[in-house]
Amino acid sequence: MALEICVKAAAGAPDLLGDCPFCQRVLLTLEEKKVPYQMHLIDTANKPQWFLEVNPEGKVPVVKFDGKWVPDSDVITQTLETKYPEPSLVTPSEYSSVGSKLFGSFVTFLKSKDASDGSEQALVAELSALDDHLKAHGPYVNGEKISAVDLGLAPKLYHLEVALGHFKSWSVPENLTHVKNYMKLLFSRESFVKTQPADKKYLIAGWAPKVNP
């Protein structure tokens, strides 16, 4: 039986998949584990009544496990790993926090209006640390096999590439070759192509009010 999942629809296009990186992380996990699922696209600006009744906080993603709607991508992906252990996507605990500060550094730099505030350097430092890890252990965080940490990082790196390219004409430094290769690997996976936002313009529209409030 297909699992039901509610994810964010594209802004202004409620019948298309939106730009929520946490929703994509869950969809990637379902795709990599080949778990059949039924997707409900939720217009987050106009949430349907049935959705608010089953999920009063109104957050996405939520997945229905055993008749109960469960929020939070961390909890959902851990539950999927328990319920569908094959293929295993477990990341060894010593690698599970690789890249964990990347998204926060990206958002700070994206919103920054002061070139001297150190936010760009902080992001480059996070990317460099990831590059060093991949150089030693790659091509994925845990070697040859994709795992949960990669599926969390993939949507965030995609947001980083698209949003910084658009708003700041910025891209990952050329010398970070392992990160560049990692991004290519992730973005070309069938699971990623199937679950990425319907169009980059929806991702850009999602960030625009945060960049220029």
N, C-alpha and C positions, 0 to 999 in steps of 0.2 A: 504493500500500500504506500502511496506517495505521501511524503511528509509535506505538511502545509507550512509555508513560510511567507511572512509579510516583509516586504522591502520597500525602500523609497522609490517612488516614481520620479521621472524627470520633471524639473520645474517647468510648468507651462505645457507639458506633454504627458498627461497622466497615464497614457497607455504605453509609455516607453520606460525602460529601466533607467533609474536615476544614478546619482553620483556618490552614494553613501559608501565610504570605504569599509565600514564595519559590516554593512550588508553584503558587499562583494566578498569579504573575507569568508563569510558563512557560505555563500553560493560557491565559492572556490572549493571549500571543504566538501560540500555535497557533490560537486562535479568530480573532484579527485577520488572520492570514495565511491563514485558511481551509485549514489543513493538517489532513487527517483523522488522528485519533489514537484509540488504544485505551488507556483509563485503568485502571490497577490500583490499587485502594485498599489502602494498607498500614496495618495496625493497628500503630502505632509502639510500643505497649506489649507487643505480642506478634508480633514480626516473623516472617513465614513463612520456612521453611528455604530454599525456592527463591530468595527475595529476597536472603537473606544470602549464598547461594552465588554469585550474580552480582554482588553489591554488598556485599563484606565489611564496609565501614564502616557500612552500614545507614542511610545518610542519604537523605533525599528532598529535592527531586525528583531522579530519574534518568530519562534518556531513552535509548532504544536507537537508536544511529546506526550503520548499516553493521555490524550484529551485535555492537556493543560498547556496554555500558551506561556512560553518561557522567553524572557528578554535577555539581553546582554550577550554580545558576540563571544566573550570569554567563556561564559557558562555554556552557551550553545555549542561551541566547537569542542569543549571538553565532553559534553554529553554525547555528541556525535562520535567522538573517539571511543567512548565507553560502549555505546550501543552498536557501533559499526567498526569493530577493531581492524578490519581488513579493507584495503591496505593500511598499515599503520602510518600515521602522520605524526607520531610522537617525536618531539624535539628533546634531545637530552637536556637535563636541567641546567647543565653548565653553559648551554648555548641559547636557552630560552629567552634571555633578555637582550640578545644581540639586536642592535638597532632600535631598542625600545624608546630612546630619546629622540629619534629621528623626526617623528611627526611633530612633536612639540617645537623642535628647533626650526622646522620648515614653516610652521604657522607663524612663529615669532618673526622670522625673516620676511615672510610674505606680507605681514601687516606693517612692517617697519617703514618709517618715513625718514629715518636718520641713518645715512650711510656709515656713520662713525660709531654706531651703538654696539658693534661687535656681533650683531645677530648673523651676519653672513659668515663670519669666521667660525661662529659656534656651529652653524650647519655644516660647513666644510669639515670641521673637526669630527663631527658625528659620521659624515660620509667617509672620511679617511679611516676612521676606526673600523667601519664596516668593510672597507676595501682591504685593510690589513687582515681582517678575519677571513675574508673570502680568498685572499691570496694564500693563506696558510691551510684553509680547510675546504675551499670551494669545490665545484662551482656554486653549490647551494650552501646555506649556512651550516648544514650538517653533512657536507660532502656531496656524493653523487646523487643522493635521493632527496627529493623535495619533502619538506615537513611543515608542521603547523606554523613555525615562525616565519617561513617564507611566504605562506599564504596570508599572514598578517601584514607583512611588509610590502607585498606586491601592489595592493591598491594605494598604499600610502606613497610609494615611490612614483606611481603613475600620477597621483595628484600633484606631487612635487614637480615632476617633469612638465606637466601641462600648465599648471597654475603659475609657476615661476617663469616658464617660457613666455606665457602670455602677459603677465602683469609686470615682470621685471626684465624681460629678454635675457633671462639667466638660465644656464644649463649646468649640469654636473661637470666639474672640471675634467678636461681631457686626460689628465694624468691618472685619474682614478679608474683605470682600465678594468679592474675586476668588478667594480660597481656597475660600470657601463655594460659589461658583458652579462652580469647578473640581471640587470633590467631587461636586456634583450631576451634572455632566456625566459624570464617570467612572463613578459608581455606577449611572447609568441606561443605560449602554451595554449592548447585548445580550451582548457578550463577558463583561462583568462579572457581569451577572445570572446567566449560565449557569455561572460558575466560582466564585462566592462561597461561603463556608461554608454548609452545608445549613441551619443555624440559628444565630442570634447566641449562643444558649446554649452552643454548642460552643466558640466563640471565648472567651467569658467563662470557661468551665471550663478552657480552655487557659492562661489568664493567672492564674487564682486561686492556684495554688501558688507562683507567682513574686511575687505581690502580698503574700500572707500565708503565708510559708514555715513 
